[in-house]
Amino acid sequence: MSNIILELKDICYSYHNLNGETPALSHISFQVKQGEFLAIVGPSGCGKSTLLSIIFGLLAPENGELIFSVNSGEMQAARHQTAGISPQIGYMLQHDHLFEWRTIYQNVILGLEINKQLTPEKIDRVLELLRDYDLYKFKDKKPSELSGGMKQRAALIRTLVLDPELLLLDEPFSALDYQTRLSVSSDICNIIRSTGKTAILITHDLSEAISLADRILVMSKRPATIKCDIPIHLTLSDHSPLASRNAPEFREYFNQLWKEISDETYTQDAKNTK
């Protein structure tokens, strides 16, 4: 267990309203290793984002256990509910959520300000990341003056400067055009891997999942379970996300994932027509 940073055991969750209960997640169990890049795919509406919200602490599961292990070796565990939002987990959403009235630099340091961590060392780290990812000369610009890809890089830097142990990425590239998406997803993957962070990515793009992840979980239709767990092994000397799409195994993985998700979608459509 020493290299396991996150473990979910039999996580269940349902949405409740005046019309009754809607089961969303059913007995979800999996582990994530330190430094691993995990992708989660599944039919639309199956509860992928709900799962990330539970891991982050925005939602409390109705049943099950979530264990998050930090670098110090101490364990943070919660039975039947999460322990609340952890500062050691970073959450990057579909949209960059940069504030237009703040400059890019001011947006990037926002989390540090809120957590009272705006030290000279942290500021140096912010400037270093802005230089590394071609945003330094735009640090005094407003978000509206930057492209979508540049704003997503700024949003990731804002998350990284808090030095989280685990990054949750909820379709962070979905708002970008295809060409920009390829470039930015590659850049962000390289940033995450170079810093040795652990990441969980939610995506509907199967090619993106294969090219970025070490392992892919496929969720079933709602109430979602883990349908299959697929390790990704691509035989290429260049393991960059863009080059990975040319690996001989790439098409096989794509077809496997497509079949798993298509089976779920077809079954759900068949039930809806009865």
C-alpha positions as CSV (number, residue, x, y, z in Angstrom):
1,M,0.0,0.0,0.0
2,S,3.0,2.3,0.4
3,N,2.8,3.7,-3.2
4,I,-1.0,3.9,-3.2
5,I,-2.1,7.5,-3.0
6,L,-5.8,7.0,-3.3
7,E,-8.2,4.1,-2.7
8,L,-11.9,3.9,-3.1
9,K,-13.8,1.0,-1.6
10,D,-17.5,0.3,-2.5
11,I,-18.4,4.0,-3.0
12,C,-22.2,4.5,-3.6
13,Y,-24.0,7.7,-4.3
14,S,-27.6,8.7,-5.3
15,Y,-29.2,12.0,-6.1
16,H,-32.4,12.9,-4.2
17,N,-35.2,15.3,-5.2
18,L,-38.9,15.6,-4.7
19,N,-39.5,12.9,-7.3
20,G,-37.4,10.4,-5.5
21,E,-34.0,8.9,-5.7
22,T,-31.7,8.5,-8.7
23,P,-28.8,6.1,-8.1
24,A,-25.6,7.5,-9.7
25,L,-22.7,5.4,-8.4
26,S,-22.8,1.7,-7.3
27,H,-20.0,0.1,-5.4
28,I,-17.1,1.9,-7.1
29,S,-13.7,0.5,-6.0
30,F,-10.2,1.2,-7.4
31,Q,-6.7,2.3,-6.4
32,V,-4.4,5.0,-7.8
33,K,-0.6,4.8,-7.5
34,Q,1.7,7.7,-6.7
35,G,2.7,9.4,-10.0
36,E,0.1,7.5,-12.0
37,F,-2.0,9.2,-14.7
38,L,-5.4,7.6,-14.7
39,A,-8.2,8.4,-17.2
40,I,-11.9,7.6,-16.6
41,V,-14.3,7.2,-19.6
42,G,-17.9,6.1,-19.9
43,P,-21.3,6.9,-21.4
44,S,-22.5,10.5,-21.1
45,G,-24.3,11.1,-17.8
46,C,-22.9,8.0,-16.0
47,G,-21.5,9.9,-13.1
48,K,-17.9,10.6,-13.9
49,S,-17.9,14.2,-12.6
50,T,-19.9,13.1,-9.5
51,L,-17.1,10.7,-8.8
52,L,-14.5,13.5,-9.0
53,S,-16.6,15.6,-6.7
54,I,-16.6,12.8,-4.1
55,I,-12.8,12.4,-4.3
56,F,-12.3,16.2,-3.9
57,G,-14.8,16.4,-1.0
58,L,-17.6,18.4,-2.5
59,L,-20.0,15.5,-2.1
60,A,-20.1,12.8,0.6
61,P,-20.8,9.2,-0.5
62,E,-23.7,7.4,1.0
63,N,-21.7,4.3,1.5
64,G,-18.1,3.2,1.2
65,E,-14.7,4.4,2.2
66,L,-12.2,6.8,0.6
67,I,-8.6,6.8,1.7
68,F,-6.1,9.5,0.6
69,S,-2.5,8.9,1.5
70,V,-0.2,12.0,1.7
71,N,3.6,12.1,1.4
72,S,4.2,12.2,5.1
73,G,2.8,8.7,5.2
74,E,-0.2,9.8,7.3
75,M,-3.5,8.5,6.2
76,Q,-6.6,10.5,5.8
77,A,-9.6,8.2,5.8
78,A,-13.3,8.7,5.9
79,R,-15.9,6.0,6.3
80,H,-19.3,6.7,4.7
81,Q,-18.4,10.3,4.0
82,T,-15.5,12.3,2.8
83,A,-13.5,14.5,5.3
84,G,-14.1,17.6,3.3
85,I,-12.0,19.4,0.7
86,S,-8.3,18.6,1.0
87,P,-5.7,21.3,0.1
88,Q,-3.6,18.5,-1.2
89,I,-6.0,17.8,-4.0
90,G,-6.2,20.2,-6.9
91,Y,-9.3,20.3,-9.1
92,M,-9.2,21.7,-12.7
93,L,-12.7,22.1,-14.2
94,Q,-13.9,22.2,-17.8
95,H,-13.6,26.0,-17.9
96,D,-10.7,28.0,-16.7
97,H,-12.7,30.2,-14.4
98,L,-10.2,33.0,-14.5
99,F,-11.4,36.4,-13.2
100,E,-11.5,39.1,-15.9
101,W,-10.8,41.9,-13.4
102,R,-7.5,40.3,-12.4
103,T,-4.4,39.9,-14.5
104,I,-3.1,36.5,-15.4
105,Y,-0.4,36.8,-12.7
106,Q,-3.1,37.9,-10.2
107,N,-5.3,34.9,-11.2
108,V,-2.4,32.5,-10.9
109,I,-1.6,33.6,-7.3
110,L,-5.2,33.6,-6.2
111,G,-5.1,30.3,-4.4
112,L,-1.9,31.2,-2.7
113,E,-3.5,34.4,-1.4
114,I,-6.6,32.6,-0.1
115,N,-4.4,30.0,1.7
116,K,-2.0,32.7,3.0
117,Q,0.9,31.0,1.2
118,L,2.2,34.0,-0.9
119,T,5.8,33.6,0.2
120,P,8.9,34.7,-1.8
121,E,9.6,31.1,-2.6
122,K,6.1,30.5,-4.0
123,I,6.2,33.7,-6.0
124,D,9.5,32.6,-7.6
125,R,7.8,29.3,-8.4
126,V,4.9,31.1,-10.1
127,L,7.3,33.2,-12.2
128,E,9.3,30.1,-13.1
129,L,6.1,28.2,-14.3
130,L,4.9,31.3,-16.3
131,R,8.3,31.4,-18.0
132,D,8.4,27.6,-18.7
133,Y,5.0,27.7,-20.4
134,D,5.3,30.9,-22.4
135,L,3.0,33.0,-20.3
136,Y,5.5,35.3,-18.6
137,K,5.2,38.1,-21.1
138,F,1.4,37.9,-20.8
139,K,1.3,37.9,-17.0
140,D,0.0,41.5,-16.9
141,K,-2.7,40.8,-19.5
142,K,-6.4,40.2,-18.7
143,P,-7.8,36.7,-19.5
144,S,-9.8,38.1,-22.5
145,E,-6.5,39.0,-24.1
146,L,-5.4,35.4,-24.2
147,S,-6.3,32.4,-26.3
148,G,-8.3,29.5,-24.8
149,G,-5.2,27.3,-24.7
150,M,-3.2,30.0,-22.8
151,K,-6.0,30.4,-20.3
152,Q,-6.1,26.7,-19.6
153,R,-2.3,26.7,-19.0
154,A,-2.8,29.6,-16.6
155,A,-5.5,27.7,-14.8
156,L,-3.2,24.7,-14.4
157,I,-0.4,26.8,-13.1
158,R,-2.8,28.3,-10.6
159,T,-3.6,24.7,-9.4
160,L,0.0,23.5,-9.4
161,V,1.5,26.4,-7.4
162,L,-0.5,25.1,-4.4
163,D,1.6,21.9,-4.7
164,P,-1.2,19.4,-4.5
165,E,-0.4,15.7,-4.3
166,L,-3.3,14.7,-6.6
167,L,-4.8,16.5,-9.6
168,L,-8.4,16.0,-10.7
169,L,-9.0,17.1,-14.3
170,D,-12.7,17.2,-15.4
171,E,-12.6,17.5,-19.2
172,P,-10.3,20.5,-19.0
173,F,-9.8,20.6,-22.8
174,S,-13.4,20.2,-23.9
175,A,-14.0,23.9,-24.6
176,L,-11.0,24.1,-27.0
177,D,-10.9,23.6,-30.8
178,Y,-9.4,20.4,-31.9
179,Q,-6.0,21.6,-32.9
180,T,-5.6,23.7,-29.7
181,R,-6.9,20.7,-27.7
182,L,-4.1,18.5,-29.0
183,S,-1.4,21.0,-28.2
184,V,-2.7,22.0,-24.8
185,S,-3.4,18.5,-23.6
186,S,0.1,17.5,-24.6
187,D,1.6,20.5,-22.8
188,I,-0.5,19.9,-19.6
189,C,0.4,16.2,-19.6
190,N,4.1,17.1,-19.9
191,I,3.7,19.6,-17.0
192,I,2.0,17.0,-14.8
193,R,4.6,14.3,-15.6
194,S,7.6,16.5,-15.2
195,T,6.4,17.5,-11.7
196,G,5.7,13.9,-10.7
197,K,2.1,14.6,-9.8
198,T,-0.7,12.0,-9.7
199,A,-3.6,12.8,-12.0
200,I,-7.1,11.6,-12.7
201,L,-8.6,12.8,-16.0
202,I,-12.3,12.6,-17.0
203,T,-12.7,12.7,-20.7
204,H,-15.1,11.7,-23.5
205,D,-12.3,11.6,-26.0
206,L,-11.0,8.1,-26.2
207,S,-7.9,9.0,-28.2
208,E,-7.1,11.6,-25.6
209,A,-7.4,9.0,-22.8
210,I,-5.1,6.5,-24.6
211,S,-2.5,9.1,-25.5
212,L,-2.3,10.6,-22.0
213,A,-3.0,7.9,-19.5
214,D,-1.1,5.0,-17.9
215,R,-4.4,3.3,-17.2
216,I,-8.1,3.7,-18.2
217,L,-11.2,2.9,-16.2
218,V,-14.4,2.4,-18.1
219,M,-17.6,3.2,-16.2
220,S,-20.9,1.6,-17.0
221,K,-24.2,3.4,-17.5
222,R,-25.9,4.8,-14.5
223,P,-25.9,3.6,-11.7
224,A,-22.3,3.3,-12.7
225,T,-19.9,0.6,-11.8
226,I,-16.3,0.0,-12.9
227,K,-16.8,-2.1,-16.0
228,C,-13.2,-2.7,-16.9
229,D,-9.7,-1.5,-16.0
230,I,-7.3,-1.3,-19.0
231,P,-3.5,-0.7,-18.5
232,I,-2.0,1.2,-21.4
233,H,1.3,0.1,-22.8
234,L,2.5,1.8,-26.0
235,T,5.7,0.7,-27.8
236,L,7.2,4.0,-28.8
237,S,10.6,5.6,-28.1
238,D,8.8,9.0,-28.0
239,H,6.1,8.8,-25.3
240,S,4.7,12.3,-25.8
241,P,0.9,12.4,-26.1
242,L,1.0,13.4,-29.8
243,A,3.5,10.7,-30.7
244,S,1.5,8.1,-28.8
245,R,-1.3,8.3,-31.4
246,N,1.1,6.6,-33.9
247,A,1.8,3.6,-31.7
248,P,0.9,0.2,-33.2
249,E,-1.3,-0.6,-30.2
250,F,-3.2,2.6,-30.4
251,R,-6.0,1.4,-32.7
252,E,-6.5,-1.8,-30.7
253,Y,-7.0,0.1,-27.5
254,F,-9.3,2.6,-29.2
255,N,-11.5,-0.3,-30.6
256,Q,-11.6,-2.0,-27.2
257,L,-12.7,1.2,-25.5
258,W,-15.2,2.0,-28.2
259,K,-16.8,-1.5,-27.9
260,E,-17.1,-1.2,-24.1
261,I,-18.8,2.2,-24.3
262,S,-20.9,1.4,-27.3
263,D,-22.2,-1.7,-25.6
264,E,-23.3,0.4,-22.7
265,T,-24.9,3.1,-24.9
266,Y,-26.7,0.5,-27.1
267,T,-28.1,-1.3,-24.0
268,Q,-29.4,2.0,-22.5
269,D,-31.0,3.1,-25.8
270,A,-32.7,-0.3,-26.1
271,K,-34.2,0.0,-22.7
272,N,-35.4,3.5,-23.4
273,T,-37.3,2.4,-26.5
274,K,-39.2,-0.4,-24.6
